[in-house]
């Protein structure tokens, strides 16, 4: 399968639909109505799900790095003796930690791993 611009756009649109919470059956119906056969549609959906999982993983890692930097600034930074700034940085670290938790654990269920075919 050629990796043309239209295929990239299609995978992007499928990934967007997955993030919106559409089910695999809805995506299959949409692709089959557009003229894709079952196996080809399954391949596109699997690639879009892989893209969503990679995005979630990247977001979680970035959140973890931001949390580490913020907590490092609280302990060893120039704000180590300023309680107001420590509180602000602590709250920001908690927000980014919650976002990282979401992307690492919760958002993984938006794009379940492709199911193995029985044939």
RAHUFEN-V365509 format. One record per helix or strand of 3 or more residues. SS is the DSSP state (@ for helix, = for strand). FROM is the first residue (numbers start at 1). LEN is the number of residues. Records with the same first field share a line. If there is no record, write none. Layout:
SS: FROM-LEN ; FROM-LEN
This chain:
@: 5-16 ; 24-10 ; 38-39 ; 83-28
